[in-house]
Amino acid sequence: MNWGIFEGLLSGVNKYSTAFGRIWLSLVFIFRVLVYLVTAERVWSDDHKDFDCNTKQPGCSNVCFDEFFPVSHVRLWALQLILVTCPSLLVVMHVAYREAREKKHREAVGEDGGRLYLNPGKKRGGLWWTYVCSLVFKAGVDTAFLYVFHSFYPKYTLPHVVKCHAAPCPNTVDCFISKPSEKNIFTLFMAVTAAICILLNLVELAYLVSKRCREGLAARRARATGGGHRPDCPTSSYKEDDLLSGDLIFLGSDSHPPLLPDRPRDHVKKTML
């Protein structure tokens, strides 16, 4: 699999992530994908060939290997990395959808006709929910795979000798795993980095939810102190209220929306520079 293309696709996520999300992405590529590509695949490349049992019974070694290694570590890690990074691609696709929609709207109504989104990459409305759901999904995937690894290999470690008595072995035979100490080190390393990624996802989720709650409370206080009437000239409290109501803005009105400058054409030129 070409992980370079996958890394290039995910590099755009940094623009729409918080500081915790950028740390998570760096941790995934430096300590998980890079370790997987450089070392893990090589360490587990000869696991079946060097799995020896003290018997010459045909098929005994294959049966014992399948009993103890139902799924390869390398294949489980590859599936885990793919599933845990796909939600970030959904965030990029959501932003691309917003940008395409904004472009079509400008082509239809012109530059002076208002905008659908103040900032297509800002986590408001549906994009906020997409980002939050991606965090929950990523934490859930890592947790599920940690449980699967612990179920197959208790304490995430491999013994030096395996006792096997499956048919067609004539009796209980001893089977020896290739480089068990080295494999234990990398297994524990991948498990610890996955746990750290789960913690970062939960911290980022708590940050986003708490920030949204604080903004909601601030908007309620602003409405309560505003006296229930809306003046002709918008104040800062109503600007905040407009921000919390979503990033869709009013279209077709004679006056410019409160969050847009008086000369939107000049503002568009500045943002494009």
Long-range contacts (C-beta under 8 A, 24 or more apart in sequence): 1-78, 3-33, 3-37, 6-85, 7-33, 9-89, 9-92, 10-85, 10-88, 10-89, 10-92, 12-92, 13-88, 13-89, 13-91, 13-92, 15-121, 16-91, 16-92, 16-95, 16-121, 16-123, 16-131, 18-204, 18-207, 18-208, 20-200, 20-203, 20-204, 20-207, 21-204, 23-200, 24-197, 24-200, 24-201, 24-204, 25-88, 27-193, 27-196, 27-197, 27-200, 28-81, 28-84, 28-85, 28-197, 31-189, 31-193, 32-77, 32-81, 32-190, 32-193, 32-194, 32-197, 33-81, 35-186, 35-189, 35-190, 35-193, 36-74, 36-77, 36-78, 36-81, 36-190, 39-186, 40-73, 40-74, 40-77, 40-186, 40-190, 41-74, 43-179, 43-182, 43-183, 43-186, 44-72, 44-73, 44-74, 44-183, 46-178, 47-72, 47-177, 47-178, 47-183, 49-178, 50-178, 50-179, 51-175, 51-176, 51-177, 51-178, 52-175, 52-176, 53-164, 53-169, 53-173, 53-174, 53-175, 53-176, 54-173, 54-174, 54-175, 55-169, 55-170, 55-173, 57-168, 57-169, 57-170, 57-173, 58-168, 59-168, 60-164, 60-166, 60-168, 60-169, 60-170, 60-173, 61-175, 63-164, 63-166, 63-167, 63-168, 63-169, 64-162, 64-164, 64-166, 64-169, 64-173, 64-175, 65-175, 67-164, 67-166, 68-162, 68-164, 68-175, 70-152, 71-152, 73-149, 73-183, 73-187, 76-145, 76-148, 76-149, 77-190, 79-145, 80-141, 80-142, 80-145, 80-194, 83-141, 84-138, 84-141, 84-142, 84-197, 87-133, 87-134, 87-135, 87-137, 87-138, 88-134, 88-138, 90-130, 90-134, 91-127, 91-130, 91-131, 91-134, 94-126, 94-127, 94-130, 95-120, 95-121, 95-127, 98-127, 109-251, 111-264, 111-265, 111-268, 112-264, 112-265, 113-251, 113-252, 114-249, 114-250, 114-251, 114-252, 114-253, 114-256, 114-257, 114-260, 114-264, 115-249, 115-260, 115-264, 116-248, 116-249, 116-251, 117-247, 117-248, 117-249, 118-247, 118-249, 118-259, 118-260, 119-247, 122-247, 123-208, 124-243, 124-246, 124-247, 125-246, 125-247, 125-248, 128-208, 128-212, 131-208, 132-205, 132-208, 132-209, 135-201, 135-202, 135-204, 135-205, 135-208, 136-201, 136-205, 138-197, 138-201, 139-197, 139-198, 139-201, 139-202, 139-205, 142-194, 142-195, 142-197, 142-198, 142-201, 143-198, 145-194, 146-191, 146-194, 146-195, 146-198, 149-187, 149-191, 153-187, 156-184, 156-187, 156-188, 156-191, 157-184, 157-187, 157-188, 158-183, 158-184, 158-187, 215-240, 215-243, 215-244, 216-244, 219-244, 234-258
